[in-house]
Amino acid sequence: MKFSVILENIYKRLEEIELKMDKILNQETTVVANEVDIPKLLELPNHLLKPLVAVYKLNEATIYQVMNVLNMDRTSTNSNLNQLVRLGYLERRRKGRKWVYKLKGREGE
């Protein structure tokens, strides 16, 4: 098989995967939008909204993952994540020695 044919096949498969991922992401967005009071969510201050979006994008996240995504210090990240837990937007659980955060009611991987 020619190299160009192999590349073309790979490209077609990637396009199929991308379409499937878009479909899945659109379904997730619809579910989250139905479960969350959007106007209330938009009233959150930026320092809380950013970590919430980061956890949503990562599905589950440790404090270090959120720190890396947002380029924030540990103290601020920890404070913001714990505030989101208290407000009812996030859940946290132990995974080994680390805390893992996820959207409240969202299934983990």
PLY file of the C-alpha trace (Angstrom):
ply
format ascii 1.0
element vertex 109
property float x
property float y
property float z
element edge 108
property int vertex1
property int vertex2
end_header
0.00 0.00 0.00
1.31 3.42 -0.90
2.22 5.85 1.83
-0.20 8.48 0.45
-3.09 5.97 0.57
-2.27 5.11 4.17
-2.22 8.79 5.10
-5.53 9.35 3.34
-7.11 6.47 5.29
-5.78 7.87 8.54
-7.15 11.30 7.67
-10.61 9.85 6.93
-10.64 7.94 10.24
-9.62 11.08 12.12
-12.48 13.00 10.51
-14.93 10.26 11.58
-13.58 10.35 15.12
-13.83 14.14 15.22
-17.48 14.02 14.13
-18.26 11.44 16.80
-16.49 13.51 19.46
-18.42 16.63 18.44
-21.66 14.69 18.76
-20.70 13.45 22.23
-19.62 16.91 23.39
-22.88 18.43 22.18
-24.83 15.81 24.13
-22.79 16.50 27.29
-23.32 20.23 26.95
-27.08 19.72 26.65
-27.17 17.54 29.76
-25.12 19.99 31.82
-27.20 22.93 30.59
-30.38 21.15 31.71
-29.00 20.40 35.19
-27.43 23.77 35.98
-29.10 27.12 36.48
-27.22 28.98 33.73
-28.01 32.55 34.87
-26.86 31.65 38.39
-23.73 30.06 36.97
-22.91 33.17 34.95
-23.14 35.27 38.11
-20.17 33.41 39.58
-17.08 35.57 39.82
-14.37 34.89 37.26
-12.00 33.40 39.86
-14.59 30.64 40.51
-15.87 30.23 36.97
-12.42 29.46 35.54
-11.70 26.48 37.84
-15.25 25.20 37.32
-14.77 25.21 33.54
-11.34 23.59 33.93
-12.79 20.72 35.98
-15.62 20.36 33.44
-13.16 20.10 30.55
-10.98 17.59 32.40
-14.03 15.58 33.55
-12.19 14.82 36.82
-9.27 16.81 38.09
-6.83 17.01 40.95
-5.79 20.37 42.32
-2.49 20.08 40.44
-4.23 19.53 37.10
-6.40 22.63 37.63
-3.32 24.60 38.73
-1.53 23.67 35.52
-4.48 24.48 33.26
-5.09 27.87 34.87
-1.49 28.68 35.79
-2.54 29.49 39.36
-0.85 28.96 42.71
-1.86 26.06 44.95
-3.43 28.16 47.72
-5.77 30.07 45.40
-6.70 26.95 43.44
-7.43 24.99 46.61
-9.52 27.83 48.03
-11.52 28.24 44.81
-12.18 24.52 44.40
-13.30 24.15 48.02
-15.59 27.16 47.64
-17.17 25.53 44.57
-17.70 22.36 46.62
-19.42 24.38 49.37
-21.61 26.14 46.78
-22.70 22.75 45.43
-21.13 22.94 41.97
-18.39 20.37 42.55
-17.95 17.11 44.42
-14.65 15.89 45.73
-13.47 12.46 46.74
-10.25 10.78 47.73
-8.33 8.89 45.08
-5.30 7.45 46.82
-3.61 10.36 48.56
-5.13 13.06 46.34
-8.48 14.80 46.19
-10.28 14.52 42.86
-12.88 17.10 41.87
-15.74 16.70 39.38
-19.00 18.41 38.56
-21.70 17.47 41.02
-23.80 14.64 39.61
-21.47 13.99 36.68
-20.23 10.45 36.19
-16.44 10.06 36.31
-14.36 8.01 33.90
0 1
1 2
2 3
3 4
4 5
5 6
6 7
7 8
8 9
9 10
10 11
11 12
12 13
13 14
14 15
15 16
16 17
17 18
18 19
19 20
20 21
21 22
22 23
23 24
24 25
25 26
26 27
27 28
28 29
29 30
30 31
31 32
32 33
33 34
34 35
35 36
36 37
37 38
38 39
39 40
40 41
41 42
42 43
43 44
44 45
45 46
46 47
47 48
48 49
49 50
50 51
51 52
52 53
53 54
54 55
55 56
56 57
57 58
58 59
59 60
60 61
61 62
62 63
63 64
64 65
65 66
66 67
67 68
68 69
69 70
70 71
71 72
72 73
73 74
74 75
75 76
76 77
77 78
78 79
79 80
80 81
81 82
82 83
83 84
84 85
85 86
86 87
87 88
88 89
89 90
90 91
91 92
92 93
93 94
94 95
95 96
96 97
97 98
98 99
99 100
100 101
101 102
102 103
103 104
104 105
105 106
106 107
107 108
